[in-house]
Amino acid sequence: MIKILRYTEYLYIIVAAFSVYRIFTDWNTDRSMAYLFLFFAVISTAMFFFRRIYRKKFENRQNDSKNQ
């Protein structure tokens, strides 16, 4: 279960990286799509940090329950 959570974190980073790439390629040609990908990049980065914090809390809770 923990490994799946770790992989989903990195999927968000991949989506953010792809979005940043599309922002740079579309900025001069299609500004509205660039703004859409800017939104995706910001949300994906925020979700990465949210999922990482949630996973670490989950791991700490599991380790605490095993130690008791």
Secondary structure, 3 states (H helix, E strand, C coil): CHHHHHHHHHHHHHHHHHHHHHHHHHCCCCHHHHHHHHHHHHHHHHHHHHHHHHHHHHHHHHHHHHHC
